[in-house]
Amino acid sequence: MKKQILLVLIASFFLSNVLGQQDENTPTGNKAKYNTWLAGVKLGVTIPYTDIMDYDFFPSNAKSYQFGWSAVVNKQISPFVGLQAQFTSGKLYAEKSNRHFESSFVQYGINGYISITDLVFTNVQKKRINLYFLVGLGMIDFRSVLYENGIPISDEGYSDPVSLEKNKATSEFIIPVAIGANFNITKSIDLNIETSLNSLVSSDKLDCTRESRNDKYGYTSMGISFKIGNSKNPHLAWISSKEKQKFEEKLARQNKSEIELLSEDRDLLATKVAYLDSIVNTNKQKEIEADDDNDGVPNSRDLEPETPRGELVNFQGIGISQKETIVYIDTVIDKSKELLFSIYFEFNSTTISSSDNMKIAEAAKKLNENLYYKIEIRGHTDEIGNEAYNEELSRRRSQAVFDVLVKDFKINPDRLIQTYRGKDDPLSTKDDYINRRVDFIIQK
């Protein structure tokens, strides 16, 4: 009955998470695309802690160090919490005075683990080492034989200790407690070191005795794990606390109502309009100020009020060198570019909304009305994720807009210039939603 209960729990673990994974893959646009599955194998040594032992912690007899191996499947729930299904197989040996016991076992169960790195080192920007604490519940099936002066006197899981004919293995509940460290080697591979203490629940059968202590065994292992999923997506286990905070802000924004988003867009537009008004007012002020030498700098700020006609000057009215003239000319050329508008994207998405399709239609109309114009389509991302991934994401956003203009609105591809900046050109330092955009820049 014990085994059936645990098997039901393990099956529930896999079923619920598989269904959850399917839900994550549904294109709702409201969930970040992170890999959350990991599978690995471990090799290690076992040390029994039972009534039959002649040591306190580390055995002096090398035979008491037996080999074991494990297979694990992890499901990351959040950047610092996860679940693990584990299977372990190994052997145990210990001796005391003229007695010793030998045992073989298999253990399986479900464990939960939390990241110590996230709890202690909250300012870590990118995690390379992930310390964790693990506790779980499982079953251990074992067969053991107790020897006295080399003669078998008692057993668990055999018909009798002499013939060693296998019978049904003895099964007990077991609680593993472990600490360990994962090392982020590549985007696909982690290395692992772990030490655990596995305690049988109210059982003293492992060494075939019925004495004072509940039996336990230690297991120290090293292993390799493989991250499962799209190689372009980061694994959730390696997202730092700061990245997690930004992640939650993104989801919070994505869950806002449409009215709230429109209100924020209205406020942003009002800010931009106020900024443009300030520029217009500044230019008007310049127009009414006197400029006796006609160098474009009003007398109130002109440090060289008698500049020869036609000479280029800086913002203080001081004549500039030939080298500076080249810089100035470049600046003038850049002013021939005009930002038409921008469209915005959900977190880690390249999907263009229907409202943004209407904006793209305006850009197509602008090109059709002005046959000498070109448009630069410049893709951007927020700061979440690594540089290479964000550069690729900004390229795909630019490509998505390019495809709509060419395929839907029949714009000549030669009039479109694709560029992408990744996360290197943020528009806002507060709201990353604004940074997930494509700018439409008219080149006249």
Secondary structure, DSSP 8 states (H G I E B T S, - for coil): -HHHHHHHHHHHHHHHHHHHHHHHHS--S-S---B-EEEEEEEEEEEEESSS-S-SSS-SSGGG-EEEEEEEEEEEEETTEEEEEEEEEEEEEEEETTEEEEEEEEEEEEEEEEEHHHHH-TT-SS-SEEEEEEEEEEEEEEEEEEEETTEEEEEESBS-TTT--B---EEEEEEEEEEEEEEE-SSSEEEEEEEEEEEESS--TTTT--SSS--EEEEEEEEEEEEES-TTS-BGGG--HHHHHHHHHHHHHHTS-HHHHHHHHHHHHHHHHHHHHHHHHHHHHHHHS--TT-SSS-TTT-SSTT--TT--B-TTS-B--HHHHHHHHHHHHHTTEEEEEEEE--TT-----HHHHHHHHHHHHHHHH-TT-EEEEEE---S-S-HHHHHHHHHHHHHHHHHIIIIIT---GGGEEEEE-TTSS-S-SS-HHHHSEEEEEEE-
